Each structure stands twice: as C-alpha cells, then as structure tokens.
Amino acid sequence: MSKKSLAGIAKEMAGIDIAILSTHTENGEIANRPMSNNGDVAYDGTSYYFTYEKTRTVF
C-alpha cells in the first residue's frame, strides 16, 4: 500500500467543493450534514468544522 503525504492529499482534495459530515443520532440512525470545502482558498491540509457547543457533534 502506498502512503501519501498530507500535501499530496491536500492537492487531491482541493478540487472537491462539497463534503458530508456523518454522525450517529441518539437512537443509532445516521445523520448527514453537507459542508463546503471552500475551494476558493489555498488548502494546506487543515480542515475546520464549526458547530454549537451544546450539539451532539461536540464530545
């Protein structure tokens, strides 16, 4: 199996604009949220996701 560097992965991800964040709900179902990768900016391999402090997505 080949290993890719963070820079290589970032280069491949630069063309992807939409991503899906998937989590499990309290009763085990899968919940999906579309998120933008913001392809208009230079991507260095760091992704930030924002949410409210009191949501299930924050542990």
PyMOL Python script that loads the backbone (N, CA, C, O; Angstrom):
from pymol import cmd

cmd.read_pdbstr("""\
ATOM      1  N   MET A   1       0.854  -1.174   0.000  1.00  0.00           N
ATOM      2  CA  MET A   1       0.000   0.000   0.000  1.00  0.00           C
ATOM      3  C   MET A   1       0.897   1.232   0.000  1.00  0.00           C
ATOM      4  O   MET A   1       1.843   1.325   0.782  1.00  0.00           O
ATOM      5  N   SER A   2       0.589   2.170  -0.881  1.00  0.00           N
ATOM      6  CA  SER A   2       1.390   3.392  -0.915  1.00  0.00           C
ATOM      7  C   SER A   2       0.896   4.378   0.137  1.00  0.00           C
ATOM      8  O   SER A   2      -0.283   4.408   0.489  1.00  0.00           O
ATOM      9  N   LYS A   3       1.819   5.171   0.618  1.00  0.00           N
ATOM     10  CA  LYS A   3       1.473   6.199   1.599  1.00  0.00           C
ATOM     11  C   LYS A   3       1.526   7.548   0.904  1.00  0.00           C
ATOM     12  O   LYS A   3       2.416   7.804   0.093  1.00  0.00           O
ATOM     13  N   LYS A   4       0.574   8.403   1.223  1.00  0.00           N
ATOM     14  CA  LYS A   4       0.522   9.739   0.649  1.00  0.00           C
ATOM     15  C   LYS A   4       0.842  10.760   1.728  1.00  0.00           C
ATOM     16  O   LYS A   4       0.495  10.580   2.895  1.00  0.00           O
ATOM     17  N   SER A   5       1.497  11.813   1.329  1.00  0.00           N
ATOM     18  CA  SER A   5       1.804  12.896   2.265  1.00  0.00           C
ATOM     19  C   SER A   5       0.566  13.772   2.459  1.00  0.00           C
ATOM     20  O   SER A   5      -0.374  13.723   1.665  1.00  0.00           O
ATOM     21  N   LEU A   6       0.579  14.557   3.505  1.00  0.00           N
ATOM     22  CA  LEU A   6      -0.519  15.488   3.753  1.00  0.00           C
ATOM     23  C   LEU A   6      -0.646  16.471   2.602  1.00  0.00           C
ATOM     24  O   LEU A   6      -1.757  16.822   2.203  1.00  0.00           O
ATOM     25  N   ALA A   7       0.485  16.919   2.065  1.00  0.00           N
ATOM     26  CA  ALA A   7       0.456  17.849   0.925  1.00  0.00           C
ATOM     27  C   ALA A   7      -0.187  17.192  -0.291  1.00  0.00           C
ATOM     28  O   ALA A   7      -0.936  17.838  -1.023  1.00  0.00           O
ATOM     29  N   GLY A   8       0.105  15.900  -0.513  1.00  0.00           N
ATOM     30  CA  GLY A   8      -0.486  15.184  -1.639  1.00  0.00           C
ATOM     31  C   GLY A   8      -1.988  15.023  -1.496  1.00  0.00           C
ATOM     32  O   GLY A   8      -2.732  15.189  -2.463  1.00  0.00           O
ATOM     33  N   ILE A   9      -2.433  14.699  -0.286  1.00  0.00           N
ATOM     34  CA  ILE A   9      -3.866  14.570  -0.030  1.00  0.00           C
ATOM     35  C   ILE A   9      -4.554  15.926  -0.188  1.00  0.00           C
ATOM     36  O   ILE A   9      -5.640  16.009  -0.761  1.00  0.00           O
ATOM     37  N   ALA A  10      -3.926  16.984   0.318  1.00  0.00           N
ATOM     38  CA  ALA A  10      -4.492  18.336   0.205  1.00  0.00           C
ATOM     39  C   ALA A  10      -4.632  18.728  -1.261  1.00  0.00           C
ATOM     40  O   ALA A  10      -5.615  19.366  -1.638  1.00  0.00           O
ATOM     41  N   LYS A  11      -3.668  18.358  -2.083  1.00  0.00           N
ATOM     42  CA  LYS A  11      -3.723  18.683  -3.510  1.00  0.00           C
ATOM     43  C   LYS A  11      -4.903  17.971  -4.168  1.00  0.00           C
ATOM     44  O   LYS A  11      -5.609  18.561  -4.986  1.00  0.00           O
ATOM     45  N   GLU A  12      -5.117  16.697  -3.809  1.00  0.00           N
ATOM     46  CA  GLU A  12      -6.242  15.952  -4.363  1.00  0.00           C
ATOM     47  C   GLU A  12      -7.580  16.498  -3.871  1.00  0.00           C
ATOM     48  O   GLU A  12      -8.551  16.525  -4.627  1.00  0.00           O
ATOM     49  N   MET A  13      -7.643  16.931  -2.621  1.00  0.00           N
ATOM     50  CA  MET A  13      -8.896  17.442  -2.056  1.00  0.00           C
ATOM     51  C   MET A  13      -9.239  18.840  -2.533  1.00  0.00           C
ATOM     52  O   MET A  13     -10.384  19.270  -2.394  1.00  0.00           O
ATOM     53  N   ALA A  14      -8.284  19.557  -3.089  1.00  0.00           N
ATOM     54  CA  ALA A  14      -8.505  20.947  -3.499  1.00  0.00           C
ATOM     55  C   ALA A  14      -9.644  21.064  -4.502  1.00  0.00           C
ATOM     56  O   ALA A  14     -10.330  22.086  -4.532  1.00  0.00           O
ATOM     57  N   GLY A  15      -9.859  20.045  -5.320  1.00  0.00           N
ATOM     58  CA  GLY A  15     -10.911  20.101  -6.323  1.00  0.00           C
ATOM     59  C   GLY A  15     -12.283  19.694  -5.814  1.00  0.00           C
ATOM     60  O   GLY A  15     -13.266  19.798  -6.548  1.00  0.00           O
ATOM     61  N   ILE A  16     -12.373  19.233  -4.573  1.00  0.00           N
ATOM     62  CA  ILE A  16     -13.652  18.805  -4.004  1.00  0.00           C
ATOM     63  C   ILE A  16     -14.267  19.986  -3.262  1.00  0.00           C
ATOM     64  O   ILE A  16     -13.650  20.543  -2.354  1.00  0.00           O
ATOM     65  N   ASP A  17     -15.500  20.374  -3.656  1.00  0.00           N
ATOM     66  CA  ASP A  17     -16.115  21.530  -3.004  1.00  0.00           C
ATOM     67  C   ASP A  17     -17.080  21.133  -1.897  1.00  0.00           C
ATOM     68  O   ASP A  17     -17.211  21.859  -0.911  1.00  0.00           O
ATOM     69  N   ILE A  18     -17.755  20.004  -2.036  1.00  0.00           N
ATOM     70  CA  ILE A  18     -18.759  19.623  -1.053  1.00  0.00           C
ATOM     71  C   ILE A  18     -18.329  18.335  -0.345  1.00  0.00           C
ATOM     72  O   ILE A  18     -17.885  17.380  -0.982  1.00  0.00           O
ATOM     73  N   ALA A  19     -18.468  18.327   0.964  1.00  0.00           N
ATOM     74  CA  ALA A  19     -18.186  17.141   1.766  1.00  0.00           C
ATOM     75  C   ALA A  19     -19.401  16.848   2.637  1.00  0.00           C
ATOM     76  O   ALA A  19     -20.244  17.722   2.840  1.00  0.00           O
ATOM     77  N   ILE A  20     -19.493  15.644   3.142  1.00  0.00           N
ATOM     78  CA  ILE A  20     -20.598  15.260   4.018  1.00  0.00           C
ATOM     79  C   ILE A  20     -20.027  14.836   5.374  1.00  0.00           C
ATOM     80  O   ILE A  20     -19.157  13.968   5.447  1.00  0.00           O
ATOM     81  N   LEU A  21     -20.522  15.454   6.436  1.00  0.00           N
ATOM     82  CA  LEU A  21     -20.185  15.051   7.798  1.00  0.00           C
ATOM     83  C   LEU A  21     -21.304  14.134   8.276  1.00  0.00           C
ATOM     84  O   LEU A  21     -22.466  14.539   8.329  1.00  0.00           O
ATOM     85  N   SER A  22     -20.954  12.903   8.621  1.00  0.00           N
ATOM     86  CA  SER A  22     -21.953  11.924   9.077  1.00  0.00           C
ATOM     87  C   SER A  22     -21.701  11.571  10.535  1.00  0.00           C
ATOM     88  O   SER A  22     -20.561  11.337  10.937  1.00  0.00           O
ATOM     89  N   THR A  23     -22.763  11.534  11.323  1.00  0.00           N
ATOM     90  CA  THR A  23     -22.685  11.144  12.727  1.00  0.00           C
ATOM     91  C   THR A  23     -23.864  10.222  13.029  1.00  0.00           C
ATOM     92  O   THR A  23     -24.782  10.100  12.218  1.00  0.00           O
ATOM     93  N   HIS A  24     -23.841   9.575  14.191  1.00  0.00           N
ATOM     94  CA  HIS A  24     -24.960   8.752  14.635  1.00  0.00           C
ATOM     95  C   HIS A  24     -25.827   9.561  15.585  1.00  0.00           C
ATOM     96  O   HIS A  24     -25.321  10.295  16.434  1.00  0.00           O
ATOM     97  N   THR A  25     -27.138   9.419  15.433  1.00  0.00           N
ATOM     98  CA  THR A  25     -28.066  10.085  16.345  1.00  0.00           C
ATOM     99  C   THR A  25     -28.155   9.280  17.633  1.00  0.00           C
ATOM    100  O   THR A  25     -27.552   8.213  17.747  1.00  0.00           O
ATOM    101  N   GLU A  26     -28.905   9.792  18.601  1.00  0.00           N
ATOM    102  CA  GLU A  26     -29.055   9.113  19.885  1.00  0.00           C
ATOM    103  C   GLU A  26     -29.675   7.723  19.741  1.00  0.00           C
ATOM    104  O   GLU A  26     -29.399   6.837  20.550  1.00  0.00           O
ATOM    105  N   ASN A  27     -30.516   7.525  18.711  1.00  0.00           N
ATOM    106  CA  ASN A  27     -31.154   6.212  18.528  1.00  0.00           C
ATOM    107  C   ASN A  27     -30.436   5.366  17.479  1.00  0.00           C
ATOM    108  O   ASN A  27     -30.988   4.367  17.018  1.00  0.00           O
ATOM    109  N   GLY A  28     -29.220   5.742  17.093  1.00  0.00           N
ATOM    110  CA  GLY A  28     -28.393   4.928  16.219  1.00  0.00           C
ATOM    111  C   GLY A  28     -28.525   5.192  14.735  1.00  0.00           C
ATOM    112  O   GLY A  28     -27.795   4.600  13.941  1.00  0.00           O
ATOM    113  N   GLU A  29     -29.442   6.069  14.336  1.00  0.00           N
ATOM    114  CA  GLU A  29     -29.570   6.393  12.917  1.00  0.00           C
ATOM    115  C   GLU A  29     -28.405   7.280  12.481  1.00  0.00           C
ATOM    116  O   GLU A  29     -27.752   7.911  13.312  1.00  0.00           O
ATOM    117  N   ILE A  30     -28.150   7.322  11.178  1.00  0.00           N
ATOM    118  CA  ILE A  30     -27.077   8.157  10.640  1.00  0.00           C
ATOM    119  C   ILE A  30     -27.655   9.497  10.218  1.00  0.00           C
ATOM    120  O   ILE A  30     -28.651   9.550   9.496  1.00  0.00           O
ATOM    121  N   ALA A  31     -27.030  10.581  10.670  1.00  0.00           N
ATOM    122  CA  ALA A  31     -27.420  11.936  10.292  1.00  0.00           C
ATOM    123  C   ALA A  31     -26.299  12.528   9.433  1.00  0.00           C
ATOM    124  O   ALA A  31     -25.125  12.430   9.789  1.00  0.00           O
ATOM    125  N   ASN A  32     -26.662  13.139   8.308  1.00  0.00           N
ATOM    126  CA  ASN A  32     -25.688  13.718   7.388  1.00  0.00           C
ATOM    127  C   ASN A  32     -25.857  15.221   7.278  1.00  0.00           C
ATOM    128  O   ASN A  32     -26.975  15.736   7.286  1.00  0.00           O
ATOM    129  N   ARG A  33     -24.727  15.922   7.175  1.00  0.00           N
ATOM    130  CA  ARG A  33     -24.748  17.374   7.024  1.00  0.00           C
ATOM    131  C   ARG A  33     -23.804  17.758   5.892  1.00  0.00           C
ATOM    132  O   ARG A  33     -22.614  17.447   5.953  1.00  0.00           O
ATOM    133  N   PRO A  34     -24.311  18.430   4.860  1.00  0.00           N
ATOM    134  CA  PRO A  34     -23.409  18.880   3.793  1.00  0.00           C
ATOM    135  C   PRO A  34     -22.534  20.028   4.295  1.00  0.00           C
ATOM    136  O   PRO A  34     -22.984  20.886   5.054  1.00  0.00           O
ATOM    137  N   MET A  35     -21.282  20.025   3.857  1.00  0.00           N
ATOM    138  CA  MET A  35     -20.348  21.071   4.264  1.00  0.00           C
ATOM    139  C   MET A  35     -19.538  21.488   3.044  1.00  0.00           C
ATOM    140  O   MET A  35     -19.261  20.668   2.168  1.00  0.00           O
ATOM    141  N   SER A  36     -19.160  22.750   2.986  1.00  0.00           N
ATOM    142  CA  SER A  36     -18.345  23.243   1.879  1.00  0.00           C
ATOM    143  C   SER A  36     -16.874  23.133   2.230  1.00  0.00           C
ATOM    144  O   SER A  36     -16.466  23.456   3.346  1.00  0.00           O
ATOM    145  N   ASN A  37     -16.082  22.678   1.276  1.00  0.00           N
ATOM    146  CA  ASN A  37     -14.633  22.617   1.435  1.00  0.00           C
ATOM    147  C   ASN A  37     -14.000  23.964   1.090  1.00  0.00           C
ATOM    148  O   ASN A  37     -12.790  24.134   1.242  1.00  0.00           O
ATOM    149  N   ASN A  38     -14.807  24.922   0.627  1.00  0.00           N
ATOM    150  CA  ASN A  38     -14.358  26.262   0.261  1.00  0.00           C
ATOM    151  C   ASN A  38     -13.163  26.194  -0.681  1.00  0.00           C
ATOM    152  O   ASN A  38     -12.048  26.577  -0.325  1.00  0.00           O
ATOM    153  N   GLY A  39     -13.415  25.699  -1.890  1.00  0.00           N
ATOM    154  CA  GLY A  39     -12.381  25.542  -2.892  1.00  0.00           C
ATOM    155  C   GLY A  39     -11.774  26.846  -3.380  1.00  0.00           C
ATOM    156  O   GLY A  39     -10.847  26.820  -4.190  1.00  0.00           O
ATOM    157  N   ASP A  40     -12.272  27.993  -2.909  1.00  0.00           N
ATOM    158  CA  ASP A  40     -11.758  29.285  -3.358  1.00  0.00           C
ATOM    159  C   ASP A  40     -10.497  29.719  -2.625  1.00  0.00           C
ATOM    160  O   ASP A  40      -9.918  30.749  -2.971  1.00  0.00           O
ATOM    161  N   VAL A  41     -10.057  28.973  -1.632  1.00  0.00           N
ATOM    162  CA  VAL A  41      -8.876  29.345  -0.855  1.00  0.00           C
ATOM    163  C   VAL A  41      -7.809  28.273  -0.985  1.00  0.00           C
ATOM    164  O   VAL A  41      -8.108  27.134  -1.345  1.00  0.00           O
ATOM    165  N   ALA A  42      -6.580  28.628  -0.695  1.00  0.00           N
ATOM    166  CA  ALA A  42      -5.485  27.654  -0.714  1.00  0.00           C
ATOM    167  C   ALA A  42      -5.681  26.678   0.440  1.00  0.00           C
ATOM    168  O   ALA A  42      -5.923  27.093   1.574  1.00  0.00           O
ATOM    169  N   TYR A  43      -5.577  25.393   0.157  1.00  0.00           N
ATOM    170  CA  TYR A  43      -5.801  24.362   1.170  1.00  0.00           C
ATOM    171  C   TYR A  43      -4.468  23.771   1.580  1.00  0.00           C
ATOM    172  O   TYR A  43      -3.729  23.266   0.735  1.00  0.00           O
ATOM    173  N   ASP A  44      -4.149  23.826   2.863  1.00  0.00           N
ATOM    174  CA  ASP A  44      -2.865  23.321   3.352  1.00  0.00           C
ATOM    175  C   ASP A  44      -2.992  22.000   4.101  1.00  0.00           C
ATOM    176  O   ASP A  44      -2.015  21.523   4.677  1.00  0.00           O
ATOM    177  N   GLY A  45      -4.179  21.405   4.101  1.00  0.00           N
ATOM    178  CA  GLY A  45      -4.373  20.129   4.774  1.00  0.00           C
ATOM    179  C   GLY A  45      -5.079  20.245   6.111  1.00  0.00           C
ATOM    180  O   GLY A  45      -5.328  19.225   6.753  1.00  0.00           O
ATOM    181  N   THR A  46      -5.410  21.442   6.550  1.00  0.00           N
ATOM    182  CA  THR A  46      -6.108  21.645   7.807  1.00  0.00           C
ATOM    183  C   THR A  46      -7.571  21.960   7.516  1.00  0.00           C
ATOM    184  O   THR A  46      -7.872  22.869   6.742  1.00  0.00           O
ATOM    185  N   SER A  47      -8.475  21.212   8.136  1.00  0.00           N
ATOM    186  CA  SER A  47      -9.908  21.447   7.954  1.00  0.00           C
ATOM    187  C   SER A  47     -10.515  21.890   9.280  1.00  0.00           C
ATOM    188  O   SER A  47     -10.198  21.337  10.332  1.00  0.00           O
ATOM    189  N   TYR A  48     -11.384  22.884   9.222  1.00  0.00           N
ATOM    190  CA  TYR A  48     -12.069  23.374  10.411  1.00  0.00           C
ATOM    191  C   TYR A  48     -13.561  23.177  10.217  1.00  0.00           C
ATOM    192  O   TYR A  48     -14.104  23.491   9.158  1.00  0.00           O
ATOM    193  N   TYR A  49     -14.227  22.654  11.249  1.00  0.00           N
ATOM    194  CA  TYR A  49     -15.670  22.476  11.228  1.00  0.00           C
ATOM    195  C   TYR A  49     -16.239  23.190  12.444  1.00  0.00           C
ATOM    196  O   TYR A  49     -15.764  23.008  13.564  1.00  0.00           O
ATOM    197  N   PHE A  50     -17.261  24.004  12.211  1.00  0.00           N
ATOM    198  CA  PHE A  50     -17.841  24.809  13.277  1.00  0.00           C
ATOM    199  C   PHE A  50     -19.224  24.283  13.630  1.00  0.00           C
ATOM    200  O   PHE A  50     -19.999  23.889  12.758  1.00  0.00           O
ATOM    201  N   THR A  51     -19.514  24.284  14.911  1.00  0.00           N
ATOM    202  CA  THR A  51     -20.813  23.848  15.395  1.00  0.00           C
ATOM    203  C   THR A  51     -21.107  24.541  16.721  1.00  0.00           C
ATOM    204  O   THR A  51     -20.244  25.216  17.282  1.00  0.00           O
ATOM    205  N   TYR A  52     -22.312  24.373  17.210  1.00  0.00           N
ATOM    206  CA  TYR A  52     -22.661  24.925  18.508  1.00  0.00           C
ATOM    207  C   TYR A  52     -22.122  24.033  19.619  1.00  0.00           C
ATOM    208  O   TYR A  52     -22.022  22.819  19.437  1.00  0.00           O
ATOM    209  N   GLU A  53     -21.781  24.597  20.742  1.00  0.00           N
ATOM    210  CA  GLU A  53     -21.181  23.862  21.841  1.00  0.00           C
ATOM    211  C   GLU A  53     -22.097  22.792  22.424  1.00  0.00           C
ATOM    212  O   GLU A  53     -21.609  21.770  22.908  1.00  0.00           O
ATOM    213  N   LYS A  54     -23.386  22.997  22.391  1.00  0.00           N
ATOM    214  CA  LYS A  54     -24.337  22.085  23.032  1.00  0.00           C
ATOM    215  C   LYS A  54     -24.920  21.054  22.075  1.00  0.00           C
ATOM    216  O   LYS A  54     -25.958  20.472  22.391  1.00  0.00           O
ATOM    217  N   THR A  55     -24.307  20.795  20.920  1.00  0.00           N
ATOM    218  CA  THR A  55     -24.832  19.821  19.965  1.00  0.00           C
ATOM    219  C   THR A  55     -24.217  18.454  20.177  1.00  0.00           C
ATOM    220  O   THR A  55     -23.210  18.317  20.871  1.00  0.00           O
ATOM    221  N   ARG A  56     -24.837  17.420  19.565  1.00  0.00           N
ATOM    222  CA  ARG A  56     -24.318  16.056  19.669  1.00  0.00           C
ATOM    223  C   ARG A  56     -22.980  15.891  18.956  1.00  0.00           C
ATOM    224  O   ARG A  56     -22.245  14.949  19.254  1.00  0.00           O
ATOM    225  N   THR A  57     -22.645  16.782  18.021  1.00  0.00           N
ATOM    226  CA  THR A  57     -21.398  16.629  17.273  1.00  0.00           C
ATOM    227  C   THR A  57     -20.189  17.028  18.088  1.00  0.00           C
ATOM    228  O   THR A  57     -19.060  16.770  17.670  1.00  0.00           O
ATOM    229  N   VAL A  58     -20.388  17.651  19.245  1.00  0.00           N
ATOM    230  CA  VAL A  58     -19.297  18.052  20.114  1.00  0.00           C
ATOM    231  C   VAL A  58     -19.236  17.075  21.280  1.00  0.00           C
ATOM    232  O   VAL A  58     -20.233  16.876  21.974  1.00  0.00           O
ATOM    233  N   PHE A  59     -18.081  16.464  21.501  1.00  0.00           N
ATOM    234  CA  PHE A  59     -17.974  15.473  22.584  1.00  0.00           C
ATOM    235  C   PHE A  59     -17.209  16.059  23.740  1.00  0.00           C
ATOM    236  O   PHE A  59     -17.009  15.388  24.752  1.00  0.00           O
TER     237      PHE A  59
END
""", "prot")
cmd.dss("prot")
cmd.show_as("cartoon", "prot")
cmd.util.cbc("prot")
cmd.orient("prot")
